Amino acid sequence: MFAKFLLATSSAAAATALAAAAFAANPMVGGAPMYADKTIVENAVNSADHETLVAAVKAAGLVDTLSGEGPFTVFAPTDAAFDKLPDATLQALMQPEYKDKLTQILTCHVVAADAMSMAIKGMIDDDGGMHIVPTVGGCELQARYDGDQITLTDQRGQTINVTIADVDQSNGVIHVVDTVILPPVPQ
């Protein structure tokens, strides 16, 4: 009888450990767990660090797109990243008359592929230390890495740091970034 109890307890403990290990595979973002079986949008709405991004995605009408099948890689700027923009700029972008510009900016954060950090590093290595990443919004980002730190440079010369990598989603992956990626200045 005691052996059955130990076996049952061991099985329950093993199942709990396996569930915890599976859960631990995705980092917490904005104080919230990120679930690999949920979409980019379903997870992003739970992150306290991505309230501005979620509001912008809604204002741009991109919720259905980013909830779709994908795969997508999203470089997700935090609220602190949006805070680097002038207040008037951010407020204007959230107005309906600037929806096209907001959509372009947001889609400059999206790649039509599922690219985990090791894949990005592999592409950087294959290209001799820098890989051009074309985005859905028509931007070209220069990807580099130093150790575990992946950085992107947008066409305005801004350096964007990936602060949390490899947040697996059902329709792609999120890499949290510390700067809003901006399209090139119109000529």
Secondary structure, DSSP 4 states (H G I P E B T S, - for coil): -HHHHHHHHHHHHHHHHHHHHHHHTSPPBTTB---TTS-HHHHHTT-TT-HHHHHHHHHHT-HHHHHSS--EEEEEE-HHHHHTS-HHHHHHHTSGGGHHHHHHHHHTTEESS---HHHHHHHHHHTTS-EEEE-TTS-EEEEEEETTEEEEE-TT--EEEEEEEEEEETTEEEEEESS---PPPP-
